Amino acid sequence: MNILRASLVGLPALCLFLTSCSQGGETIKQVGEVKLQDESYNYVYLGAGSSMPFPMAFTDSKDWTNEGTMTYGSDSRYALTQVGRSTLTGQEYLLSKTGALTILNGAGSATTLRMPGFLDLGGDTYFFVRNTRPTSGTWPTLFFAGVKQVTTTPVMKGSWTHLGFSLFSAVKNSKRTNDNIARSFQGTVTFDTTNKVTAATWKDSSTASSTLTGQVTPKKGGEIDLVYSLKSGLYTGTKSWSGFAGKHMAMLFDGSSKDRDLGLAFMVREMAQDADKTKLAGEYSVANFAMLTDIARQGVDVATGTATFNLDNTFTIALVGPLGAFKYSGTFKIANKGRLTLEITDNNQTWFAVVTPDYKNVLFVDGTWEKTTPELGFYLGIRIP
């Protein structure tokens, strides 16, 4: 997704993933509280420019979305293996006893990026974002999400909640609308013993609903491929994702720009019963990917912060990113089998959410465009112990 082709031309693909590709120079020598014992995690990521033209043009999508593996070593350094690229080694990570994660990338203290994130020390998920921009030039922001690597083949049979978001490359001279730039979606899907879709719902931020059929293909090592065929609504045709499944959640990316969109999709295994708010209550570390479509500020933003759910059915979300600090509050309602609805007091909107069966992750989607400064947001949360 080379949205900012003119300003990024000439940069190596790996440098688009992490700002610095240098391995030499001054050693940072910072030590976190926790050192993982050579643990490997898969990840998917999506990036986009902090400002974007209309219509967008995806000329080299592999620079903007991909998958790979991060291995966190006992020496406080990580190895990054990306599909189709060279392995990056020698960079450091900092991990606290609470799970707060900082990914370092650079040649020295003056040039090193510090990318904030969070890792579930007792589970299998993590995230981090690149929200730092250099003093000159325009760089893409990046959103990473991952699950612990497994050697087995995932069992996909059963019912899941699916949700996610996409950035669109509108055709030349097309009408400029919010839905021509970005969309989010949410719904449910059930797979049978042959991994075919037997039942599904799909609703996107255009308020259009679609009917879908499809197939998921699980592979060894936790990998999965997912293909949907959608009819009606704004999403039509075939959509494909690849990624990884963990115990309760799957994370996938759409790496093909042939259908003029790139994005991420998440699947959460359905609970056997409705969520218990006493187990939901608590604080979650969250990462946010926001898609901005205001004419004066078209682009994307990432932010990190916390989401707190209370026993009186209220919640707060507090975030900080390059565009400033943001706070949302309101009430939540328990829906079916792990799903929630969030009533946002600040902007009079209703968001969709889902919590994993172990209550360690919560995901929610802002599927409503604001009238004044339109944006959509996706949030991934990991419980803070």
N, C-alpha and C positions, 0 to 999 in steps of 0.2 A: 504494500500500500504506500507508494511514494507520493503522499499528499503534498509534501513540501519539496518536490523534485528540484526546483530551481535553487533553493537554499541549501540542499543536502547533497547535491551532485558531487561525486568524487569521493565520498566517504565510504570506506570499506563496510561491507554488510555487518561484520561483527561489531564495528564501532557504532552502528545504529542500535545494536542490542544493549551494549554498555558503553558509556561515553568514551572511556579510555581503553585502548588496546595495548598500552605499554606494560611490559612486565618488569622493566628495570627501574633504576633510580632509587630514591630514598625508601627504605622499608618503614612501614607505619608502626608495626610492633604494638598493636593494641590487643588486649586480651579480654574476652567475654567471661561471664560467670560460668557458662555451661559450654563444654566442648563435646560435640556429638562424636560417637565412635564410628566414623566412616559410614554414615547412614546416607542412603541414596533416595532422592525424591524426584518424581517426575514433575513436569510443569508445562503449562501452556501460557502464552502471553499474547497481548494485543497492544499495539501502539498507534498513536496518531499525533498530528501536529497540534501545538497549542493554538495555532491559527490555521485555517484551511480555506482554500478558494472554493468557489462554486462554478461549475460542477467539479467535484473531486475526480481525480484520475488515478486508478490503481495500475501503475506501470511495472511495479516490481514488488508484488505482495509479500514475498518471503522476507523482505526487510522489515515488515511491520507485524507479522504474526507467524508463530512457529511453535514448536514443542521441543522438549529435550529433557535432560537429567542434570540435577545438581547433587553432587556428593559432598557432604559436610564432613570434614576430617577432624581427628582428635588434635591436630596441630592448629586449630582455629582458622584453617584455610579451606577453600572449596574448589572443586573442579566442576566446570560447566561444559557439558557436552550438548551441542545443538545439532539437530538433524541437518545434514548437508554442509556442516561447517567444522572448522578446527576446534579442538578442545581448548578451553581457557583454563589455566591453572595458576596457582600462586597468589591469588587474591584472598582477602580475609573476610571473615564474618564475625559479628559480635552477637552473642545470644545471652539474654538474662535468665534468671531463675523463674521469672514470670512468663517467659516466652517471647518477650520483645526482641525482635531480630533486626540487625542492621547489616546490610550487604555493602561491603566496601569495594570500590573499583577505582584504580588509579595508580600512578607511579610514585607519588609522594604526598605528604600531608597537604601541600598547597593545591594539588590538582585532583585529589581523591573525592569521588562522589560517595555520599553516605545515603543509601537507599533504605527507607524505613519499611518495616514489615512485622510479621508476627508468626510464630510457629507453635503449634500445639504439642507440647513436650510429651503428653500422655496419649496422643492420638496420631493422626496421619495427614494433617493438612497444614498449609502455610500460605502466606502471600507476601509480596513486597512490591513497591512501586518506585518508578524513577520519576521524581517530581522536581528535580533540580535542573535548572537551565544554565548554560554557560553565560559569561558576560557578553559574548558576541555570537551572532548567528541564531538560528532558530532550530531547536531540536525537538524530536517527538517525546511526548510523555509515554510511559509504558506501565502496563498493569500485568502482574504475574500472579498466577494461582497454581498451587501444586498439591499433590498427594504422595504419600510414601510409596515407594516402589515395591511391587510384589512380584513373585515369580509364577504365580498361579494364573489360571484363566478366569476372569470374572464371571459370576453367575448373574445374568441380567433378567432372568424370568421374574415377573412380578410387576407391581405398579410403582411408578416414579412421578415426582413432580419435575417438570422441566421449565427452565427460564434462562434468559440471556439477552444479548443485545447485538446490534450490527451497525456498522457504518456503511453508507451507500455511495456509490459512484454514479451519479445521475448522468443520463445521456446528454449530449450537447444540445443546447437550446431548450432543455426541458424546464418546466415551470418550477420555480424555486419554492419548495414547501418543506416543512419540518420532516415529513415522511420520506422525502427524497434525499435526506441527509443522514438520518439515523432512525432506528426503531428498536424497541425492546419487545419481548414477548414473555408469556407465561402460560402454563397449562399443565396437563397430566398426560401420561403415556403408560400403557401396559404392554408388556412383551410376553408371548407364550413360550412354550418349551423349545420352539424352533427359533426363538428370538425375533419373531415377526410382531409388528404392531397389531394388537387386536382391539384396542380402544384408545382414543386420544381426544384431548381438547387443546385448542391453540387460540390465543387471543393476543394481538399485538397492539402497540401503542397508537395505531391509527384507529383503534376501537373495532377493527374488522376481525371477524373470526374465520378460521379456516378448518377444513376437514383434511385429515392426513392419513396416509398409510406409510409403511416403512419397514426397515430392517436394521437391527444392530448386530454387529459381528465382533464378539469378544475374542481376544487372542492371549497367548501366554505373555507373562510380564505385565499384566494389568491393562494392556492396550485394548481399545475398542474403536471401531468405525461405526458411524451412525448415518443413515441415509433416510430422509423423509421425502415423500412426494406430497406436496400441498396443493389443495384446490380451493378456489374462492379466496376472498380477502386480497390484501396487497401482497402478501407472501404467496407466490404461486410457483409451481415448477418443482425441480429437485434441489434439495439443500443437503449438503454433506459436511460432516465434522469428523475429526479424528482426535484422539486423546487417551485419557487414562481413567480407570475406575479404582476407587478405594473401597473401604468397608461400607460406607454409607453414601458416598458422593462420587459422581463422575464429572470430570472437567475436560472440555473439548474445545477445539478451535476450528474455525472455517478458514482454511488457507488458500482457497481458490477464488480468484477475482473474476472468473468467467461469468458468474451470475451477478456481477457488479456489487457485491457486498462482502465484507470481511467482519468476523465477529467471534464471540465466545458463547458457548452454551454450557449449562450446568444441569446435572440431574441429581436429585436427592431421593433416596429410597423412601417409599411411603411408610409411615408408622402403622402399626396394627390398630392403633386407637388414636383419638384426638390428643393433641399436645396437653401436657400438664403444666399449668402456669407456675407452679411451685418449683418445677425443674427448669423451666425456661428462665425464671427470674435470675438476674445477675448482670454482670458486665461483660461485654464482648469487645475485643479489638477489631476494628473494621477498616477496610480499604474501599474507596469509592472511585468509580470510573464514570465521569459525567460527560455527556454529549451536549454541546452548546450550539444552538442554531440561530441565535440572534444575528441579524445582519451586521451589527456593529462588533460582534464578538462570536464569530463562528469558529469552532474548534473543539478540543476536548480538554478536560482537566482531571487530575487525580488528586486525592486527598486521603489522609488517614486520621483516625480518631477512635471514638468509642460509641457503642450503643448500649443503653441500660434499660432493661425490662424490670418493672416493679410489680409486686403482688396486687396492687390496686388497679391493674390493667393500664397503667400509664407507661410511657417510654420517653427517652430522650436520645438524640443522636448529635454528637458534637464532633466536628471535623476541622482540620486545618490543612490548607494546600497553598499552592502558589498564588491563587486568587484571593486568599484571605481565610478567615474563620467563618464557619457556618454552623447553625444549630437548628434542629427540628425537634418538635415535641408533639405529643398527642396521646391517643389511646389505641390499644390493640384488642382485637377480637380473635378468639380461638375458632378456626375453621376445621375442615376435615383432615384427619390423619397427618398432622404435622404442619398443615398450612395455617397461615395467619393473614389478617388484614390489618393494615396500619392506617388509622385516621389521622392525618397530619393537620394539626391545628393551625400552623403557621401559614399554610397556603391552601387550606381547605381541599386537600387531595386525599385519595385513597390509594395506598401502595399495597402490593402483593408481597408476601413473605412466606418462607418455609424454614423449619428447623429440622435438623437431622435427628434420627431416633435416639442418639446418645446425648443430645442437647449440647454438643460441642461446637456446632456450626449453625449460623443463621444467615440466610441469604434473602435479600429483598430487592425489588425492582420498582422504580418510579416510572410508571407507564403513562403519565399525563403531562402534556406540554403546557407550560405556563403561557399566559397571553402576553405578558410584558417582556420577560427575558426567558424565552423557551429553552428548556433543557430536560434531558432524561438522565436518570442515574441508576447505576447498578452497585450493590453493596455486598461484600463478602465479609462475614464476621466469624471470629474464633474466640471461644470463651476464655476469659482471663481467670486463672485459678485463684 
